[in-house]
Amino acid sequence: MTTTSAQADPREGVAAAGRRVARSRLWRGRPDDPAWVRPALFALLALTFAGYLWNLSASGYANSFYSAAVQAGSQSWKAFFFGSLDAANAITVDKPPAALWPMALSVRLFGLGSWQILLPEVVMGVGTVAVLYAAVRRRFSPAAGLISGAVLALTPVAALMFRFNNPDALLALLMTVTVYCVLRALEDARTKWLVWAGVAIGFAFLTKTLQAFLILPPLAVLYAVCAPTTVRRRLSQLALSTGVLIVSGGWWVAAVELWPTSSRPYIGGSQHNSFLELTFGYNGLGRISGDETGSVGGGAMPGGMELPAGMKQGGGGGGGWGATGIGRMFNSEIGSQISWLLPAALLLLIAGLVITWRAGRSDTARAAFLAWGGALLMTAVIFSFMAGIFHQYYTVALAPYIAALVGMGVTVLWEERSRVWAALALGVTVAGTALWSYVLLGRTPDYLPWLRWAVLVGGLLAGVGLACAGRLNRGVALGVAGAGLVASLAGPSAYSVSTLDTGHTGSIVTAGPTGTGTMGGPGGGGRMRFGGGRLGGAAGQGQPPQGGQGMPGGPMGQAPTGQGWNQPQGRPGQAQGRNGGAPTMPGVGGERGGAGAGMGAGTGGLLDGAKVSAQAGALLKKDAARYTWAAAAIGSQNAASYQLATQDPVMAVGGFNGSDPSPTLAQFKKYVADGKIHYFIASGGGMMGGGGGGQASGSSISSWVEATFPKVTLGTATFYDLTSSAK
């Protein structure tokens, strides 16, 4: 019998009503929210999305190292699972593959291109802003959430990395989700939120290994002390969350470690084909100590070698990655990327804890300050003192923590402005931010010289006004607060706009206008400095060291040249943007300028890949289907360029910097004898690398190929046909 509407199950009506309430809350927000709140949030998210999309394709394939792995994963599910650099699964990237998966799925669905690779990163950026708003808004005002979201979106390094294909975008999103889940769990001690936090951290581990664990100690201690339940239940919940973390992050590790090595790719970045070795060595404790096998690391040269002439050891223990110490986040290399509001965040953290000091143990406002503040301090301290590989863009991990503290802190002080000390603290925060912005803007004196003075004057006046905010009527006080917010955000906003208007390629990228964030400080003319000196002597002057994992390819003191290295006013690894001419898509167009001069073919080094000519691409594509690898090249960036140009597998001998012992000379000879590799792309006098035999393997393979097979020259590019008769 058919059921009439009058006889319908009343539960269906309840469910429909629930859905209507959910939709209403989505579009209108909380019932007690002012009408402007939800439109303002949607406007913030829409502007962030539109801004991050602006000029997106100017970056081409961005970091070709990861783009090649994305291309491989779009063709092979095995390469997708392992994070292989090529679809034939010779070697993996030197990170776990979670950050590659969204991009690989996008390319699999929509084809290979700049937008298909970078759009998922933009979505992650908008998602991070949304999660941060939700986390701050739950306990504080809508204004606090909106300010936090705006500060995050306008942080220069965030504007850079949320439209770039390194793993840091997904890591920042997952770290923000983790803090959100912990704060939800602290509200009523619900286990499910702590479990979700464990899931988020687990996938963050599969994004960038041990960096995901930096915020665990402060969050775990916070929950153990402040959760509104018994001690026994708190500890059992933390134990359960830890178990979930291990499962969500460990399933892939277990699969890789248990998989027969003969049927999976070599684990890039390791010296013994082990992901655990990679995790705890090169990507783990080695980053702290500087002892990174297979890499130059913190300025130490492999095998006891001395630094070449002109390359000086950096001060403060950071070697080639800059001086370490408490001032690292504020120095000439890092400051303009992340520190605009870092002093304000620290001051506001103290102010927030003072205001909530007398609250009960489980007070959620104080817990929020402790959660975001603990995450900020733990991560910043590790970044400041780590002696191993460190790049400016790593600091995007700090951006959500700084933004949350700023949003929460200024709104709490605003509510307490009738108290003299709170008004003074608010004024000092704005005035101090203006002074620090003046200093940062002064490091690029030719960039909008009027802006630093406008920020200084406007910020100081707003600071004085806010110090007296308790005595002003609400309208005037709001006007002064608005002026203070504008002055505080003007500097980072300008640097973010410059970042959005410029294409970025290679392994080391920095935010802001030309000349900022370079190793060695502004005014470096696009040259990356190694410690206190520039890389190389007369032959290598002005050339940068390695792009992330080791030294650049080529003989000592003879670094390859090319886009991003020899630009007179560029930044390392950065192509010119709209006003300077859009860069050529990596793998398309002519050879890299001067790439092969004196060094063989197409060596792009480690900062960026080579530019592959149409003739070279056609040579590799001819009969490529008959071979497992269309070609082999020493170093991942060089191999990636040819793979992206041809969309055929190209073997990266030695992994990222040529120091991984894969393949050995004997293995390579067998591949050649079996007819699996068509061409070898010449790279000059071998690669520098760390221990473990990587250097000898790459050098011996090059020597054997050059002595055995005839070469084919196309312009400055040199190839060896491994299928031709021996010389």
Buried (B, 14 or more C-beta within 10 A) or exposed (E): EEEEEEEEEEEEEEEEEEEEEEEEEEEEBEEEBEEEBBEBBEEBBEBBBEBBBBBBBBBBBBBBBBBBBBBBBBBBEBBBBBBBBBBBBBBBBBBBBBBBBBBBBBBBEEEBBBBBBBBBBBBBBBBBBBBBBBBBBBBBBBBBBBBBBBBBBBBBBBBBBBBBBBBBBBBBBBBBBBBBBBBBBBBEBBBEBBBBBBBBBBBBBBBBBBBBBBBBEBBBEBBEEBBBBEEEEBEEBBEBBBEBBBEBBBEBBEEBEEEEEEEBBBBBBBBBBBBBBBBBBBBBBBBBEBBBBBBBBBBBBBEEEEBBBBBBBBEBBBBBBBBBBEEBBBBBBBBBBBBBBBBBBBBBBEBBBBBBEEEEEBBBBBBBBBBBBBBBBBBBBBBBBBBBBBBBBBBBBBBBBBBBBBBBBBBBBBBBBEEEEBBBBBBBBBBBBBBBBBBBBEBBEEBBEEBBEBBBEBBBBBBEBBBBBBEBEEEEBEEBBEBBBBBBBBBBBBBBBBBBBBBBBBBBBBBBBBBBBBBBBBBBBBBBBBBEBBBBBEBBBBBBBBBBBBBBBBBBBBBBBBBBBBBEEBBBBBBBBEEBEBBBBBBBBBBBBBBBBBBBBBBBBBBBBBBBBEEBBEBBBEEBEEBBBBBBBBBBBBBBBBBBBBBBBBBBBBBBBBBBBBBBBEBBBEBBEEEBBBBBBBBBBBBBBBBBBBBBBBBBBBEBBBEBBEBBEBBBBBBBBBEEEEE
